[in-house]
Amino acid sequence: MFKQLGYSFNADDCIGCKACEIACKNENQTPAHVRWRKVTKTSGDFFLSVSCNHCDNPECFRVCPERAFSKRQDGIVEIDENRCTGCQLCVTACPYSAPQFDPETQKMSKCQMCYPRQDVGLLPACVEACTTGALNIIDLNQFSDPEATRTLSGFPNIKITSPSIVFYPFKPRKRYFLK
């Protein structure tokens, strides 16, 4: 059985420090305007850290006229920038805004789950940098946790792409105030 690598994200543990976002940028030397991983605050008042979700049915893969996208046996969706013509069809097709256009190179790029690091036994830079352990990497074919959910409020519809990410929802806490 093949692996389907993906992320697990615990919204309850994320403090919005953006260490994962910064580690991604540093590891991949992306230009300032290219953000493969993004940490945002949702309307539900919790943080969400998202990058390419290495979907089971990636829309970027389906719509690319140059066939620049491929899926490795471990489930990682990668892009061959040499084949990319910068048409940006993948941007409009991806519900997660994962592919990023670089105006300098006129090409698309995206998170490739740090596969060169993983190929030598290291964690993706974003996972390694997460100070609270909110972000992890998992094999979805082996993963089973009844507390995990496939989506969260503020995350795009998962029906078409089946993203390779699971979530642990934010748990509102009771706050007590002194009088």
N, CA, C and O atoms as a DFTB+ gen file, in Angstrom:
716 C
 N C O
     1  1       0.841      -1.188       0.000
     2  2       0.000       0.000       0.000
     3  2       0.884       1.248       0.000
     4  3       1.867       1.333       0.736
     5  1       0.514       2.200      -0.832
     6  2       1.265       3.447      -0.915
     7  2       0.963       4.339       0.278
     8  3      -0.081       4.210       0.917
     9  1       1.875       5.233       0.567
    10  2       1.659       6.246       1.593
    11  2       0.828       7.379       0.996
    12  3       0.815       7.582      -0.218
    13  1       0.145       8.103       1.856
    14  2      -0.471       9.367       1.477
    15  2      -0.089      10.343       2.575
    16  3      -0.821      10.538       3.546
    17  1       1.076      10.951       2.397
    18  2       1.548      11.902       3.396
    19  2       0.650      13.132       3.414
    20  3       0.155      13.576       2.378
    21  1       0.455      13.658       4.586
    22  2      -0.346      14.857       4.753
    23  2       0.005      15.522       6.068
    24  3       0.930      15.112       6.770
    25  1      -0.747      16.547       6.383
    26  2      -0.523      17.298       7.613
    27  2      -1.656      17.051       8.597
    28  3      -2.792      16.778       8.209
    29  1      -1.322      17.151       9.871
    30  2      -2.353      17.280      10.899
    31  2      -2.113      18.647      11.532
    32  3      -0.975      19.058      11.760
    33  1      -3.211      19.336      11.809
    34  2      -3.112      20.673      12.377
    35  2      -4.056      20.777      13.556
    36  3      -5.254      20.528      13.428
    37  1      -3.511      21.148      14.710
    38  2      -4.298      21.299      15.919
    39  2      -4.548      22.788      16.164
    40  3      -3.676      23.512      16.644
    41  1      -5.758      23.222      15.824
    42  2      -6.120      24.635      15.965
    43  2      -6.089      25.083      17.419
    44  3      -5.895      26.265      17.705
    45  1      -6.280      24.149      18.330
    46  2      -6.273      24.474      19.748
    47  2      -4.863      24.806      20.245
    48  3      -4.705      25.540      21.220
    49  1      -3.851      24.273      19.583
    50  2      -2.469      24.484      20.012
    51  2      -1.758      25.616      19.285
    52  3      -0.743      26.117      19.769
    53  1      -2.275      26.025      18.132
    54  2      -1.597      27.062      17.352
    55  2      -1.770      28.434      18.012
    56  3      -2.882      28.842      18.346
    57  1      -0.647      29.132      18.190
    58  2      -0.677      30.450      18.829
    59  2      -0.458      31.583      17.825
    60  3      -0.379      32.751      18.203
    61  1      -0.360      31.221      16.536
    62  2      -0.200      32.249      15.499
    63  2       1.162      32.888      15.445
    64  3       1.291      34.019      14.977
    65  1       2.180      32.199      15.910
    66  2       3.531      32.789      15.959
    67  2       4.200      32.896      14.589
    68  3       5.155      33.653      14.420
    69  1       3.704      32.146      13.622
    70  2       4.210      32.131      12.243
    71  2       5.601      31.533      12.100
    72  3       6.270      31.762      11.093
    73  1       6.048      30.767      13.099
    74  2       7.355      30.102      12.984
    75  2       7.352      29.145      11.800
    76  3       8.367      29.013      11.116
    77  1       6.229      28.473      11.545
    78  2       6.129      27.546      10.412
    79  2       6.249      28.291       9.089
    80  3       6.917      27.826       8.166
    81  1       5.605      29.440       9.003
    82  2       5.636      30.254       7.787
    83  2       7.056      30.760       7.508
    84  3       7.524      30.719       6.370
    85  1       7.723      31.229       8.541
    86  2       9.084      31.748       8.411
    87  2      10.056      30.626       8.055
    88  3      10.935      30.814       7.214
    89  1       9.905      29.457       8.691
    90  2      10.787      28.321       8.402
    91  2      10.639      27.871       6.955
    92  3      11.625      27.526       6.304
    93  1       9.412      27.876       6.452
    94  2       9.157      27.516       5.051
    95  2       9.880      28.485       4.125
    96  3      10.565      28.075       3.189
    97  1       9.719      29.752       4.396
    98  2      10.341      30.793       3.558
    99  2      11.865      30.666       3.587
   100  3      12.514      30.775       2.547
   101  1      12.435      30.437       4.764
   102  2      13.885      30.294       4.897
   103  2      14.399      29.033       4.215
   104  3      15.406      29.070       3.509
   105  1      13.716      27.934       4.422
   106  2      14.147      26.655       3.838
   107  2      14.125      26.689       2.317
   108  3      15.025      26.158       1.666
   109  1      13.108      27.306       1.758
   110  2      12.907      27.274       0.309
   111  2      13.380      28.524      -0.413
   112  3      13.295      28.607      -1.638
   113  1      13.882      29.503       0.347
   114  2      14.421      30.739      -0.238
   115  2      13.441      31.375      -1.230
   116  3      13.827      31.792      -2.322
   117  1      12.158      31.440      -0.828
   118  2      11.150      32.021      -1.715
   119  2      11.219      33.548      -1.659
   120  3      11.573      34.119      -0.627
   121  1      10.879      34.208      -2.773
   122  2      10.854      35.676      -2.778
   123  2       9.836      36.207      -1.756
   124  3       8.944      35.477      -1.325
   125  1       9.977      37.457      -1.385
   126  2       9.132      38.069      -0.351
   127  2       7.644      37.929      -0.646
   128  3       6.866      37.713       0.283
   129  1       7.221      38.042      -1.892
   130  2       5.806      38.027      -2.250
   131  2       5.250      36.613      -2.440
   132  3       4.056      36.459      -2.696
   133  1       6.083      35.583      -2.321
   134  2       5.638      34.193      -2.467
   135  2       5.551      33.566      -1.085
   136  3       6.552      33.465      -0.375
   137  1       4.345      33.143      -0.707
   138  2       4.112      32.528       0.608
   139  2       3.501      31.146       0.406
   140  3       2.311      31.025       0.116
   141  1       4.312      30.110       0.559
   142  2       3.807      28.748       0.399
   143  2       2.999      28.311       1.609
   144  3       2.037      27.557       1.462
   145  1       3.362      28.762       2.790
   146  2       2.592      28.450       4.001
   147  2       2.099      29.768       4.543
   148  3       2.845      30.745       4.612
   149  1       0.823      29.792       4.933
   150  2       0.216      31.022       5.435
   151  2      -0.486      30.743       6.759
   152  3      -1.242      29.780       6.886
   153  1      -0.227      31.585       7.724
   154  2      -0.923      31.535       9.005
   155  2      -1.887      32.706       9.033
   156  3      -1.480      33.858       8.881
   157  1      -3.161      32.413       9.228
   158  2      -4.189      33.451       9.272
   159  2      -5.076      33.253      10.496
   160  3      -5.181      32.154      11.041
   161  1      -5.702      34.332      10.906
   162  2      -6.676      34.259      11.997
   163  2      -8.057      34.133      11.365
   164  3      -8.414      34.927      10.495
   165  1      -8.820      33.163      11.784
   166  2     -10.145      32.928      11.208
   167  2     -11.198      33.761      11.918
   168  3     -10.941      34.363      12.960
   169  1     -12.390      33.782      11.333
   170  2     -13.499      34.497      11.969
   171  2     -13.924      33.796      13.258
   172  3     -14.575      34.398      14.111
   173  1     -13.554      32.525      13.395
   174  2     -13.844      31.787      14.624
   175  2     -12.862      32.080      15.731
   176  3     -12.888      31.431      16.776
   177  1     -11.988      33.058      15.512
   178  2     -11.016      33.523      16.510
   179  2      -9.938      32.491      16.850
   180  3      -9.444      32.463      17.976
   181  1      -9.575      31.652      15.890
   182  2      -8.436      30.767      16.074
   183  2      -7.545      30.905      14.844
   184  3      -7.959      31.471      13.832
   185  1      -6.329      30.389      14.931
   186  2      -5.384      30.488      13.827
   187  2      -5.452      29.242      12.958
   188  3      -5.793      28.154      13.421
   189  1      -5.121      29.430      11.696
   190  2      -5.098      28.341      10.733
   191  2      -3.782      28.437       9.966
   192  3      -3.470      29.487       9.403
   193  1      -3.016      27.361       9.939
   194  2      -1.757      27.308       9.195
   195  2      -1.956      26.354       8.028
   196  3      -2.172      25.158       8.226
   197  1      -1.883      26.889       6.796
   198  2      -2.187      26.090       5.619
   199  2      -1.152      26.326       4.521
   200  3      -0.656      27.437       4.337
   201  1      -0.846      25.270       3.809
   202  2       0.010      25.345       2.616
   203  2      -0.677      24.482       1.561
   204  3      -1.884      24.250       1.639
   205  1       0.077      24.011       0.587
   206  2      -0.478      23.033      -0.343
   207  2      -0.897      21.825       0.485
   208  3      -0.170      21.394       1.380
   209  1      -2.053      21.293       0.187
   210  2      -2.576      20.160       0.952
   211  2      -2.291      18.810       0.300
   212  3      -2.778      17.785       0.775
   213  1      -1.519      18.795      -0.771
   214  2      -1.115      17.552      -1.425
   215  2      -2.320      16.622      -1.562
   216  3      -2.325      15.478      -1.108
   217  1      -3.326      17.173      -2.206
   218  2      -4.642      16.544      -2.313
   219  2      -4.603      15.169      -2.965
   220  3      -3.722      14.854      -3.765
   221  1      -5.578      14.376      -2.595
   222  2      -5.750      13.075      -3.214
   223  2      -6.176      13.246      -4.675
   224  3      -5.771      12.469      -5.540
   225  1      -6.998      14.269      -4.944
   226  2      -7.447      14.604      -6.296
   227  2      -7.100      16.063      -6.592
   228  3      -7.989      16.914      -6.613
   229  1      -5.813      16.363      -6.822
   230  2      -5.408      17.764      -6.975
   231  2      -5.943      18.411      -8.250
   232  3      -5.744      17.901      -9.353
   233  1      -6.614      19.523      -8.080
   234  2      -7.142      20.273      -9.220
   235  2      -6.006      20.879     -10.048
   236  3      -6.127      20.982     -11.269
   237  1      -4.912      21.277      -9.409
   238  2      -3.767      21.839     -10.138
   239  2      -3.261      20.820     -11.162
   240  3      -2.957      21.165     -12.304
   241  1      -3.179      19.597     -10.743
   242  2      -2.734      18.492     -11.596
   243  2      -3.674      18.327     -12.796
   244  3      -3.233      18.141     -13.930
   245  1      -4.977      18.400     -12.514
   246  2      -5.992      18.175     -13.551
   247  2      -6.009      19.264     -14.616
   248  3      -6.179      18.965     -15.798
   249  1      -5.835      20.525     -14.215
   250  2      -6.009      21.626     -15.166
   251  2      -4.737      22.077     -15.877
   252  3      -4.825      22.835     -16.842
   253  1      -3.577      21.646     -15.444
   254  2      -2.324      22.150     -16.021
   255  2      -2.132      21.638     -17.454
   256  3      -1.991      20.433     -17.667
   257  1      -2.126      22.549     -18.435
   258  2      -1.969      22.121     -19.828
   259  2      -0.560      21.605     -20.143
   260  3      -0.362      20.899     -21.132
   261  1       0.408      21.957     -19.310
   262  2       1.801      21.549     -19.551
   263  2       2.180      20.282     -18.785
   264  3       3.294      19.776     -18.912
   265  1       1.239      19.782     -17.992
   266  2       1.498      18.603     -17.144
   267  2       2.727      18.815     -16.266
   268  3       3.580      17.937     -16.131
   269  1       2.788      19.996     -15.681
   270  2       3.916      20.352     -14.825
   271  2       3.793      19.739     -13.429
   272  3       4.778      19.677     -12.693
   273  1       2.593      19.288     -13.061
   274  2       2.372      18.710     -11.737
   275  2       2.452      17.191     -11.810
   276  3       2.036      16.576     -12.791
   277  1       2.992      16.605     -10.757
   278  2       3.012      15.144     -10.650
   279  2       2.812      14.779      -9.187
   280  3       2.978      15.606      -8.291
   281  1       2.456      13.535      -8.971
   282  2       2.201      13.053      -7.618
   283  2       3.161      11.896      -7.347
   284  3       3.171      10.896      -8.065
   285  1       3.950      12.050      -6.320
   286  2       4.905      10.997      -5.947
   287  2       4.172       9.819      -5.307
   288  3       2.995       9.924      -4.961
   289  1       4.864       8.719      -5.157
   290  2       4.258       7.535      -4.552
   291  2       3.904       7.736      -3.086
   292  3       3.096       6.986      -2.538
   293  1       4.498       8.738      -2.444
   294  2       4.162       9.022      -1.050
   295  2       3.045      10.060      -0.932
   296  3       2.711      10.496       0.170
   297  1       2.466      10.456      -2.083
   298  2       1.336      11.380      -2.078
   299  2       1.700      12.840      -2.228
   300  3       0.810      13.676      -2.378
   301  1       2.976      13.174      -2.193
   302  2       3.391      14.569      -2.324
   303  2       3.171      15.029      -3.764
   304  3       3.613      14.382      -4.714
   305  1       2.476      16.163      -3.903
   306  2       2.251      16.761      -5.219
   307  2       3.372      17.758      -5.456
   308  3       3.566      18.692      -4.679
   309  1       4.108      17.547      -6.542
   310  2       5.218      18.448      -6.846
   311  2       4.994      19.109      -8.197
   312  3       4.193      18.650      -9.012
   313  1       5.719      20.195      -8.412
   314  2       5.629      20.923      -9.677
   315  2       7.020      20.998     -10.301
   316  3       8.013      21.269      -9.626
   317  1       7.062      20.753     -11.591
   318  2       8.295      20.895     -12.361
   319  2       8.256      22.288     -12.979
   320  3       7.598      22.508     -13.996
   321  1       8.966      23.225     -12.357
   322  2       8.936      24.618     -12.812
   323  2       9.487      24.766     -14.229
   324  3       9.180      25.748     -14.904
   325  1      10.292      23.816     -14.690
   326  2      10.811      23.868     -16.055
   327  2       9.708      23.638     -17.090
   328  3       9.806      24.121     -18.217
   329  1       8.669      22.908     -16.714
   330  2       7.552      22.658     -17.638
   331  2       6.499      23.755     -17.567
   332  3       5.713      23.928     -18.498
   333  1       6.485      24.494     -16.460
   334  2       5.465      25.525     -16.223
   335  2       5.650      26.702     -17.179
   336  3       6.765      27.177     -17.397
   337  1       4.529      27.161     -17.746
   338  2       4.566      28.343     -18.620
   339  2       3.999      29.578     -17.916
   340  3       3.962      30.663     -18.497
   341  1       3.559      29.413     -16.664
   342  2       3.031      30.548     -15.907
   343  2       1.621      30.954     -16.292
   344  3       1.228      32.096     -16.053
   345  1       0.849      30.048     -16.883
   346  2      -0.512      30.390     -17.337
   347  2      -1.466      30.667     -16.173
   348  3      -2.488      31.327     -16.363
   349  1      -1.152      30.180     -14.988
   350  2      -1.894      30.406     -13.751
   351  2      -3.254      29.703     -13.686
   352  3      -4.068      30.044     -12.828
   353  1      -3.520      28.747     -14.554
   354  2      -4.765      27.973     -14.448
   355  2      -4.834      27.233     -13.120
   356  3      -5.916      27.056     -12.562
   357  1      -3.690      26.802     -12.615
   358  2      -3.659      26.087     -11.342
   359  2      -4.102      26.977     -10.183
   360  3      -4.708      26.499      -9.224
   361  1      -3.800      28.265     -10.273
   362  2      -4.201      29.201      -9.211
   363  2      -5.714      29.287      -9.127
   364  3      -6.285      29.238      -8.038
   365  1      -6.358      29.414     -10.273
   366  2      -7.823      29.528     -10.275
   367  2      -8.488      28.216      -9.914
   368  3      -9.606      28.221      -9.399
   369  1      -7.833      27.089     -10.171
   370  2      -8.428      25.782      -9.881
   371  2      -8.264      25.366      -8.424
   372  3      -9.102      24.637      -7.895
   373  1      -7.213      25.810      -7.778
   374  2      -6.920      25.374      -6.410
   375  2      -7.767      26.153      -5.400
   376  3      -7.643      27.374      -5.308
   377  1      -8.627      25.460      -4.639
   378  2      -9.453      26.174      -3.652
   379  2      -8.659      26.677      -2.448
   380  3      -9.191      27.431      -1.634
   381  1      -7.398      26.271      -2.324
   382  2      -6.583      26.628      -1.166
   383  2      -5.533      27.695      -1.489
   384  3      -4.726      28.048      -0.629
   385  1      -5.537      28.206      -2.717
   386  2      -4.569      29.223      -3.158
   387  2      -3.129      28.783      -2.933
   388  3      -2.277      29.597      -2.575
   389  1      -2.856      27.503      -3.141
   390  2      -1.517      26.969      -2.890
   391  2      -0.491      27.364      -3.952
   392  3       0.590      27.828      -3.588
   393  1      -0.774      27.203      -5.248
   394  2       0.233      27.617      -6.225
   395  2       0.430      29.135      -6.176
   396  3      -0.534      29.896      -6.092
   397  1       1.666      29.551      -6.228
   398  2       2.022      30.962      -6.139
   399  2       2.750      31.382      -7.407
   400  3       3.663      30.693      -7.861
   401  1       2.346      32.512      -7.979
   402  2       2.992      33.040      -9.183
   403  2       4.148      33.940      -8.792
   404  3       4.002      34.835      -7.959
   405  1       5.292      33.696      -9.398
   406  2       6.464      34.533      -9.164
   407  2       6.654      35.422     -10.390
   408  3       7.069      34.939     -11.443
   409  1       6.352      36.729     -10.265
   410  2       6.474      37.620     -11.422
   411  2       7.900      37.728     -11.963
   412  3       8.093      38.077     -13.128
   413  1       8.897      37.435     -11.131
   414  2      10.284      37.499     -11.590
   415  2      10.622      36.354     -12.543
   416  3      11.274      36.562     -13.565
   417  1      10.174      35.143     -12.202
   418  2      10.476      33.980     -13.045
   419  2       9.362      33.694     -14.051
   420  3       9.550      32.941     -15.006
   421  1       8.193      34.313     -13.820
   422  2       6.998      34.061     -14.649
   423  2       6.571      32.593     -14.581
   424  3       6.060      32.035     -15.552
   425  1       6.792      31.977     -13.409
   426  2       6.467      30.565     -13.190
   427  2       5.666      30.421     -11.907
   428  3       5.615      31.321     -11.069
   429  1       5.046      29.262     -11.786
   430  2       4.330      28.916     -10.567
   431  2       5.266      28.113      -9.667
   432  3       6.176      27.434     -10.144
   433  1       5.031      28.201      -8.374
   434  2       5.740      27.362      -7.406
   435  2       4.762      27.059      -6.285
   436  3       3.719      27.703      -6.174
   437  1       5.095      26.083      -5.456
   438  2       4.224      25.727      -4.341
   439  2       4.982      24.874      -3.342
   440  3       6.080      24.395      -3.624
   441  1       4.395      24.693      -2.191
   442  2       4.942      23.802      -1.170
   443  2       5.083      22.405      -1.771
   444  3       4.171      21.887      -2.416
   445  1       6.248      21.817      -1.541
   446  2       6.463      20.441      -1.988
   447  2       6.766      19.558      -0.773
   448  3       7.455      18.542      -0.870
   449  1       6.225      19.984       0.375
   450  2       6.322      19.276       1.645
   451  2       7.771      18.929       2.010
   452  3       8.047      17.914       2.650
   453  1       8.683      19.805       1.582
   454  2      10.110      19.612       1.869
   455  2      10.557      18.180       1.560
   456  3      11.269      17.567       2.356
   457  1      10.144      17.651       0.414
   458  2      10.496      16.258       0.108
   459  2      12.006      16.003       0.084
   460  3      12.420      14.893       0.419
   461  1      12.862      16.981      -0.298
   462  2      14.297      16.682      -0.191
   463  2      14.717      16.427       1.261
   464  3      15.584      15.590       1.515
   465  1      14.119      17.130       2.196
   466  2      14.394      16.888       3.621
   467  2      13.845      15.529       4.035
   468  3      14.526      14.745       4.696
   469  1      12.603      15.260       3.636
   470  2      11.988      13.987       4.019
   471  2      12.730      12.794       3.434
   472  3      12.832      11.746       4.072
   473  1      13.245      12.952       2.224
   474  2      13.965      11.859       1.572
   475  2      15.220      11.442       2.334
   476  3      15.730      10.337       2.146
   477  1      15.718      12.337       3.201
   478  2      16.884      11.987       4.027
   479  2      16.506      11.844       5.510
   480  3      17.370      11.883       6.386
   481  1      15.207      11.678       5.774
   482  2      14.744      11.380       7.131
   483  2      14.437      12.570       8.013
   484  3      14.218      12.399       9.213
   485  1      14.412      13.783       7.452
   486  2      14.097      14.971       8.246
   487  2      12.626      15.346       8.084
   488  3      11.985      14.970       7.103
   489  1      12.110      16.076       9.034
   490  2      10.749      16.606       8.946
   491  2      10.711      17.813       8.017
   492  3      11.739      18.457       7.806
   493  1       9.547      18.131       7.459
   494  2       9.418      19.399       6.733
   495  2       9.793      20.554       7.666
   496  3       9.562      20.480       8.873
   497  1      10.364      21.606       7.113
   498  2      10.831      22.741       7.916
   499  2       9.713      23.337       8.762
   500  3       9.941      23.702       9.916
   501  1       8.499      23.441       8.203
   502  2       7.383      24.028       8.946
   503  2       7.034      23.199      10.182
   504  3       6.765      23.753      11.248
   505  1       7.040      21.883      10.039
   506  2       6.719      20.987      11.164
   507  2       7.811      21.071      12.220
   508  3       7.522      21.158      13.414
   509  1       9.057      21.045      11.784
   510  2      10.179      21.115      12.719
   511  2      10.167      22.423      13.510
   512  3      10.546      22.446      14.681
   513  1       9.733      23.510      12.871
   514  2       9.765      24.827      13.509
   515  2       8.570      25.103      14.416
   516  3       8.614      26.038      15.215
   517  1       7.515      24.317      14.311
   518  2       6.305      24.589      15.092
   519  2       6.592      24.452      16.582
   520  3       6.855      23.357      17.078
   521  1       6.539      25.573      17.282
   522  2       6.936      25.616      18.688
   523  2       5.964      24.910      19.632
   524  3       6.350      24.506      20.729
   525  1       4.712      24.760      19.215
   526  2       3.710      24.143      20.092
   527  2       3.338      22.725      19.678
   528  3       2.576      22.055      20.376
   529  1       3.868      22.263      18.548
   530  2       3.503      20.932      18.059
   531  2       2.140      20.903      17.396
   532  3       1.569      19.827      17.214
   533  1       1.600      22.071      17.026
   534  2       0.270      22.136      16.403
   535  2       0.278      21.555      14.993
   536  3      -0.755      21.090      14.510
   537  1       1.423      21.577      14.336
   538  2       1.544      21.110      12.958
   539  2       2.412      19.854      12.925
   540  3       3.527      19.841      13.447
   541  1       1.887      18.807      12.307
   542  2       2.613      17.547      12.201
   543  2       2.417      16.946      10.830
   544  3       1.557      17.380      10.063
   545  1       3.214      15.953      10.531
   546  2       3.082      15.211       9.283
   547  2       2.600      13.802       9.629
   548  3       3.027      13.207      10.619
   549  1       1.701      13.285       8.791
   550  2       1.118      11.962       9.036
   551  2       0.990      11.201       7.715
   552  3       1.052      11.788       6.635
   553  1       0.812       9.902       7.825
   554  2       0.447       9.075       6.682
   555  2      -1.055       8.823       6.834
   556  3      -1.485       8.083       7.719
   557  1      -1.832       9.438       5.973
   558  2      -3.285       9.335       6.085
   559  2      -3.790       7.903       5.912
   560  3      -4.869       7.570       6.403
   561  1      -3.035       7.061       5.228
   562  2      -3.452       5.663       5.070
   563  2      -3.293       4.865       6.358
   564  3      -3.883       3.794       6.504
   565  1      -2.500       5.379       7.291
   566  2      -2.288       4.718       8.584
   567  2      -2.935       5.481       9.741
   568  3      -2.971       4.985      10.867
   569  1      -3.437       6.666       9.471
   570  2      -3.923       7.567      10.517
   571  2      -5.361       7.241      10.913
   572  3      -6.223       7.020      10.062
   573  1      -5.596       7.216      12.206
   574  2      -6.950       7.021      12.721
   575  2      -7.043       7.679      14.093
   576  3      -6.378       7.262      15.041
   577  1      -7.861       8.693      14.183
   578  2      -8.088       9.361      15.461
   579  2      -9.490       9.937      15.434
   580  3      -9.765      10.841      14.644
   581  1     -10.383       9.441      16.273
   582  2     -11.772       9.926      16.255
   583  2     -11.929      11.401      16.612
   584  3     -12.969      11.993      16.324
   585  1     -10.923      12.001      17.231
   586  2     -11.001      13.419      17.578
   587  2     -10.654      14.323      16.402
   588  3     -10.966      15.514      16.423
   589  1     -10.014      13.768      15.379
   590  2      -9.616      14.553      14.202
   591  2     -10.797      14.679      13.249
   592  3     -11.657      13.801      13.177
   593  1     -10.818      15.783      12.526
   594  2     -11.879      16.045      11.557
   595  2     -11.251      16.418      10.214
   596  3     -10.101      16.855      10.169
   597  1     -11.980      16.253       9.148
   598  2     -11.453      16.526       7.813
   599  2     -11.483      18.019       7.454
   600  3     -10.789      18.440       6.528
   601  1     -12.266      18.813       8.164
   602  2     -12.350      20.233       7.834
   603  2     -12.646      21.057       9.084
   604  3     -13.020      20.528      10.131
   605  1     -12.469      22.346       8.943
   606  2     -12.752      23.311      10.014
   607  2     -13.516      24.479       9.420
   608  3     -13.508      24.680       8.206
   609  1     -14.161      25.232      10.256
   610  2     -14.800      26.470       9.828
   611  2     -13.727      27.382       9.242
   612  3     -12.662      27.558       9.833
   613  1     -14.010      27.956       8.086
   614  2     -13.045      28.839       7.438
   615  2     -12.145      28.134       6.435
   616  3     -11.379      28.793       5.733
   617  1     -12.221      26.804       6.352
   618  2     -11.425      26.035       5.394
   619  2     -12.310      25.729       4.183
   620  3     -13.470      25.356       4.354
   621  1     -11.781      25.880       2.959
   622  2     -12.599      25.648       1.761
   623  2     -13.163      24.231       1.678
   624  3     -12.689      23.314       2.349
   625  1     -14.185      24.077       0.838
   626  2     -14.852      22.799       0.637
   627  2     -13.849      21.730       0.202
   628  3     -13.028      21.962      -0.686
   629  1     -13.923      20.563       0.831
   630  2     -12.951      19.499       0.578
   631  2     -13.455      18.431      -0.389
   632  3     -12.712      17.509      -0.727
   633  1     -14.709      18.540      -0.840
   634  2     -15.318      17.454      -1.610
   635  2     -14.612      17.128      -2.916
   636  3     -14.446      15.950      -3.232
   637  1     -14.199      18.103      -3.670
   638  2     -13.598      17.835      -4.984
   639  2     -12.162      17.331      -4.856
   640  3     -11.785      16.358      -5.509
   641  1     -11.364      17.988      -4.022
   642  2      -9.924      17.714      -3.997
   643  2      -9.485      16.666      -2.991
   644  3      -8.450      16.028      -3.186
   645  1     -10.240      16.472      -1.925
   646  2      -9.862      15.580      -0.831
   647  2      -8.441      15.896      -0.341
   648  3      -7.512      15.120      -0.561
   649  1      -8.289      17.049       0.326
   650  2      -6.961      17.477       0.772
   651  2      -6.362      16.515       1.800
   652  3      -7.083      15.882       2.571
   653  1      -5.050      16.421       1.796
   654  2      -4.330      15.538       2.712
   655  2      -3.978      16.290       3.987
   656  3      -2.812      16.541       4.290
   657  1      -5.020      16.636       4.716
   658  2      -4.856      17.327       5.994
   659  2      -6.020      16.927       6.892
   660  3      -7.148      16.748       6.433
   661  1      -5.725      16.791       8.175
   662  2      -6.764      16.581       9.179
   663  2      -6.582      17.648      10.247
   664  3      -5.489      18.179      10.444
   665  1      -7.666      17.942      10.920
   666  2      -7.662      19.018      11.907
   667  2      -8.122      18.518      13.272
   668  3      -8.939      17.604      13.388
   669  1      -7.571      19.144      14.281
   670  2      -8.091      19.024      15.637
   671  2      -8.695      20.389      15.928
   672  3      -7.977      21.388      15.965
   673  1     -10.002      20.444      16.135
   674  2     -10.677      21.742      16.260
   675  2     -10.275      22.540      17.492
   676  3      -9.788      22.010      18.491
   677  1     -10.505      23.841      17.367
   678  2     -10.312      24.776      18.472
   679  2     -11.396      24.507      19.504
   680  3     -12.564      24.334      19.156
   681  1     -11.010      24.473      20.768
   682  2     -11.964      24.252      21.853
   683  2     -12.089      25.538      22.661
   684  3     -11.154      25.927      23.362
   685  1     -13.245      26.199      22.565
   686  2     -13.422      27.432      23.357
   687  2     -13.237      27.147      24.842
   688  3     -13.718      26.140      25.362
   689  1     -12.549      28.028      25.496
   690  2     -12.298      27.858      26.922
   691  2     -13.152      28.837      27.714
   692  3     -13.427      29.956      27.280
   693  1     -13.552      28.385      28.865
   694  2     -14.269      29.283      29.760
   695  2     -13.256      30.179      30.437
   696  3     -12.225      29.715      30.925
   697  1     -13.547      31.422      30.463
   698  2     -12.642      32.387      31.098
   699  2     -13.348      32.937      32.348
   700  3     -14.530      33.279      32.312
   701  1     -12.622      33.008      33.405
   702  2     -13.156      33.552      34.636
   703  2     -12.464      34.863      34.940
   704  3     -11.241      34.975      34.853
   705  1     -13.243      35.825      35.287
   706  2     -12.696      37.147      35.565
   707  2     -12.885      37.476      37.035
   708  3     -13.911      37.145      37.629
   709  1     -11.892      38.128      37.616
   710  2     -11.994      38.572      39.006
   711  2     -12.784      39.861      39.054
   712  3     -12.670      40.714      38.174
   713  1     -13.577      39.986      40.082
   714  2     -14.370      41.213      40.238
   715  2     -13.750      42.137      41.231
   716  3     -14.282      43.216      41.487
